[in-house]
Amino acid sequence: MTKDQHTYLIKQKAQELGFMYCGVSKAEFLEEEAPRLERWLNQNMHGQMRYMENHFDKRLDPRLLVDGAKSVVSLLLNYFPEEKQQEEDNYKISKYAYGTDYHFVIKDKLKELLHFINDEIGEVGGRCFVDSAPVMDKAWAKKSGLGWVGKNSNLITPQVGSFYFIAELIIDLELTYDGPIKDYCGSCTRCLDACPTDAIIAPYVVDGSKCISYFTIELKDQLPQEMNGKFGNWVFGCDICQDVCPWNRFSKPHQEAAFAPHPDLQHLKKADWQELTHEVFSQLFRKSAIKRAGYNGLLRNIKFVQGTTKEEN
């Protein structure tokens, strides 16, 4: 089989597995991203996400992650829900966290894809990556033509929007490579205007340490008092810069059963959140990404948004 045939087979199987899009780029050093990443880290825009400082070289060169890597296969999996949370008398969590933790769901699909490649094409070495290793997923997806990186630093895809997960297979098989597409943000600044914590400090530059998602998920300390009143009702993550993006008017509900929310989640009121016991938390979010914040972290966020958090002396 030729490179074209191999590429076609992989993309066809990815579609069968439920991935929305699949694109391929050459595994090489990310020259354009290197100075940008270094500047972002030097300006401490990663806050307490110290893991972002680790494996700087591997983050920029997939050949250091997979011996003899030739191709980065980027995949998008839709998570836009059919039914959103009730807005009234409720606290908000990011749409991506409604159902089963995406790491489990996507890892299984990627393993199946890699298994398929070995069965149909031959012995191919490679690794699966879902946001838990030093891989610049948005950069690779952009290189493979799956979208452009918008002013809110999210990957945006024409006719689809940005409510999807990005994953990769890095393999030692040469394939037919796709090319990047144009940036269609134009003069729009809706995401910059809407961010309540001013985390988007300039078009295409997000100070991660000012983002509501960072505060409610990554930050393990007390939440800073200067952010009081700026979170709205967000207690895990934040979708504001995506919700206001005009491209997300094209978002269509996902077909992934595992991403369906726990039935009780849709009926929670603010009082239920405030009285959440460890037992109910474990039951509601047993396989959820919300476990990353933990029970105590979620309660801290709820109290902060509720306005009951007092500055410690």
N, C-alpha and C positions, 0 to 999 in steps of 0.2 A: 504493500500500500504506500501511497505517496503522503507527503506532509499534509497536503490539502485534505486527503481522505481521512487521515488521523484526526485532523482538526474538526472536520465535519462530524465524525463519529462521537467525539468528546462533547461537542456542543449539542448534538442531538440527545445524548444520554443525560446531559445536564438539564435539558428541558423536561425530559421524562421524569427526572427526580424532583421537579417542581421549581427549579431555579428560573427566575424571570429572564435573566440575560447571562450570557457567558462571553467573555472576551479574552484574547491571548496577547501577551507581550513578551518580548525577549528578556530573559533573565540577565540583567546587567546592572552596573552601578548607577544609582539614581543621582546623576550629576546635578540636576536642577534643584533637587530637594535638599541636598547636603548643606549648603550655606543657610537655607531657610530654617532647617531643623536646628542647626547650631545657634543661630540668632535667637530662635524661640526659647531654647533651653537657657542660653546665657541671660536672657531677660526674665528668667524665672516664671515664664508663663505656664509652666506645668505645675506650679505650686508644690503640694506635697506628693505629687505623683512621681516619686523618685525613680520608679522603674523606667520612666521615659529616658533617664540618663544612661541606663544600662545598654550594653550591646550596640553602641552607636554605629559601628562599622557594619554589623549584621543587619541593622535596620535599613541600611542604604544599599546593601549588596546581597541578593538572595543566594548567590553562589557560596556564601559563607554559612548559609543555613542548610543547603542541600548540595552535597558534592556533585560536581558536574552538571549543575542546574542549567537548563537551556531555555525553559519556558515558565512563565507565570500565568496560570489560568485563573482569571478573576471571575467571580460569580456573585450575582445579586439574588437575594431571597426577600420577597415582599412580606411586610408585617403590618400593612395598613389594615386596621380592624373594620369589620362591617358595622359594629355597634360601638360607639365611643362611651366613655364614662358619663354618668349623669353630671351635669354642670352644677345644678342647684344643691346647696347644702352638702358639699363634698370636697374632699381633698383630691389632688390630681397626681397621677403617676404617668410616666412616659408610655406611649402606646406600645413601644417595643417590649415592655415588661408585663403586658397583660396576661400572657400565657406562660408556657414552659420556657425555661431558660434557653435562649437561642443557641448557646454553645453546644448543648446536647443534641439538639435537632439538626443543626448544620453539620456537626462532626460526623454524625451517622451518614448523612447524605454524601459528604466528601469521601468517606471511607468506601462507600459503595461505588462512587465514581472512580476512585483509584483502583479498586478491585476490578471494575469493568475494563479499565485501560489495560491492566495486566492480562486479563483474559482475552481481550479482543486484539490487542496490538502486540503484546509480548512483554517481556520483563522490563518494566519501567520503574526506576527509583524515584521516590518523591515523598513529600510530606504535606499534610493537611494543616491549614491555618485558619483559625477563627478568632481573631482579635485578642488572642492570649499569648502571642509571641511577638518578637520585635519585627513586625512586617508593616510597612506603610501602605495599608490596604487601599486608601483613597488614591494614592499616587499611582498604584498599579492599575486600579480600575480606570483611572483617567487615561493612562498610557494605552490601555487596551480598548479605548473608545466607548466605554460604558456610560460616560457622562463627563461633565466638567466639574471642577471644584468651585462651588459658589462663594459668594461674599461672606456667607455664614460658615465657611470651611467644610460644608457637607457636599458630598457628591450629588449632583443633580442630573437626572436623565430626562431627555425630551419625551413628552407624552406619558411620563410615569411619575416624575417628581423625585422625592428623596426618602420616602418611608420604606427603607429596605436595609437588610444586613449585607455586608460585604465579606466574602471569604475567598481563600486562595488555595490552589494546589500548585506547589512548586515542584516541577518534574525535570528529569534529565532527558527529555525527549524534545527534539526540535519540531516545532509546529509552524503553521502559517500565522504570521503576526498581524494583528489589527493595528490601526493608527488612532490617534486622539481625535476628538471632535472639537468644534468651536465652543467658546464660552457664550452662553446666551443670557447672562445676567443683565446686560445692557446698563442702563442708567438707574435701574431699580435699587432702592436702599431700604426696602421694607424691613428686612431682617435687622439692619443696624438701628433703625428707628424704633423697632418694637422691643429690643432687648432691655429688660428692666434694670439689669445690673451693669449695663454698658460693657459687656464682655467682648463684643465685636468692636475692637478699638479702632479699626480701619477696615475698608473693604478687603476681604480675604485674610484678615489677621484676627484671630480669636485668642484673647488672654484666657486660657483655660482656668486659671486660678480665680477668675471672676464669674465663672459660669454657674448657673443654678444647679446644673447636673453635677458639677464638681463639688459644690457645697453639700448637696444632699446625698451623694454617693461616695465620693473619694475622700473628702475631708473627715478625719476622725476626731478632730478637736471640737471645741465649742464653736458654734457658728458666730461670725463676727457681727457685733451689734450694728455696725454701719449698714448692714444689709437688711436690717429690720424693716418689714413692710414691703420689701421688694420681690418677695418670692410668689406673690399672689397666693394661690392655693397649692402650689407644687411642693410635694413632699418626697418624691423620688424622680429625679431627672427633670427634664423640661423640653417641651416641644415648640415653644413660642416661635423660634426663628424658622421652623419648618411649617408651622401652621399658617404663618403670614406669607410664606413664599408662593407667588402666583403659580409656579409650576406644579405645586401640590394639588391644584384643582383637578389634575389628571389622575390622582391616586385612586386606585380601585381596590376593593377588599381582597385580602389574601385568601388562598384556598388551603392553608396549612392547618389541619385540625389541632395540632399541638399548640398553636398560638391562640386558640380560643381562650378567653378568660375563665377563671373559676366562676361558676354561676353566682356565687355569693358576692363576688367582687362588685358586680354591677349595682347591687342593692345597698351598698354601704353608705351611711350618712356620716357627717362629721363626728357625731357623738359616738358612733361605732368605732371609728378610727381612734378616737381619743381613749376609748375604753378597751382597746385591743389587748387581749391577753397573749402571753407567749404561746399558749396552746392554739389559739385561733390563728395567730401569725404563722405558726408552723403548718397548720392545716391549709390555710389560704395560699401560702407562698412556698409550699413544699418543694416544688421544682422551678421556682421563679427566680429571675435575675434579681429580684428585690432582696433576696438573701444576702446579696453583696453588701447592702447597707446594714443588715442585721436588725434584730428586734429593737435593740436599744437605739441604734442609729435612726430607725424610722420614727420611734417615739420622740427622739430629740428634734427631728425635723417637724413633726406635727406640733409639738409644743412651741417651737420657734414661729411657725406660721400662725399658730393660734394667738401668739403674742404673749405667752406666759413665761417665756424665757427671760430671766433677769440677769443683768450683768453681774458676774461674780466679783466679789471684793478680793 
